[in-house]
Amino acid sequence: MITKTWQLTTILFAFSLAIYFATSAGDTAFNHFTLLADSFRQGKIYIEGDMPWLEKIPIDESKFYVANPPMPAVVSVLPVLLFGKNYPQQYIAHIVSALLVIMTSLVAFKIKNNIKLAIWSGLLVGFGTLNWYLATVGSTWYLAHLVAQLFLTIAILLLIKNKSPLLIGFFIGCAYFSRIPTILALPFFLFNLPRPFLKNLILLGLGILPLVLTNFLYNYARFGVIWDIGYTMIPGVATESWYAKGLVHPDYIREHLKIIFTSLPSFEDLISLNKPSLFGYAIWFTTPAFIYSLFNNIKSKTVWSSWIGIILISLLIFSHGSTGFSQFGYRFAADFYPILIFLTILGVSNKKGPGWLHWLFLFTSILVNLWGVLLLNNLIRLS
């Protein structure tokens, strides 16, 4: 069965990679992380040049700090070392998302020894969610979401396989060093730690600690404080209308909720195959298959602790002034996608399935995301 599992993951990886390359938007102008990876190679923590980067923090006229946490740049060091700083950043996004597909399929296979469920789950995360769009564009913000998801999914896989909490903590820390809000997934892992709890809690903390300390040192080297204040130092950010009450404020939650639950394309847009909105769509529209996340016993510790992790991450990202433009779907939800997909897999595994209805929901999810990828990426190529 191990051989069959490896055969499945190899096929899924190759298939996903081929689709991402075939539907790619082409070279992204927002390649902060490959440039930062090249800087890391040279012992520097800033990037140089006069490029059309967004969210850059100037040191002088030609040197800039990247506002985002640097783990995606760390992931990019090897390809940049092998192929140079002009290595297309979207290629790294293609590879990371293909790895996410196989890690999710392994999570599903561990939950239930069922090849069909593993295939269903891999296809869901890779092509039935906005990850398809993120992977084919591969810009700085999109790559960060994918890298964080990959590490958080690996942490979930290690948890359900009862692997060392030290290793689980390390991958949680890697997700945090990609996207800060993902650290709020921690309660999910804490509630599901095996006994002895205290020993495993310490090991989990020791696994996370090096990444947290590295982030502190990275921020201190750039800004003179250990906290991540990069976004507050972007020129002009305080004057943007969507940050009228600061970068984070509870009043912003309402706008995020509108997008994640009620934002839909018009019927005419769907029928006429018009360009999707870059302001976002409801999460249940872009991935109808997420309905199966609700098909679980809420009294189960695994289930209610999963929802706690999702809610905590949501409270932070919903309080952010920007709702994620530009995007297909609601990209900030990607920060809790690994847990939501875990719940979805659990919901499907409760049946004999995946049955025909599960495949129908998956097909619908893929169709919606295909609409976004093809139309938006074709426009990017032509622009």
ZIGI-V77655 format. One record per helix or strand of 2 or more residues. SS is the DSSP state (~ for helix, > for strand). FROM is the first residue (numbers start at 1). TO is the last residue. If there is no record, write none. Layout:
# ZIGI-V77655
{{SS	FROM	TO} {SS	FROM	TO}}
This chain:
# ZIGI-V77655
{{~	2	22} {~	32	41} {>	47	48} {>	56	58} {>	63	66} {~	71	83} {~	89	111} {~	115	127} {~	131	137} {~	140	160} {~	165	176} {~	180	191} {~	197	223} {~	230	233} {~	237	239} {~	241	243} {~	250	262} {~	267	272} {~	283	286} {~	288	294} {~	301	318} {~	331	349} {~	356	382}}
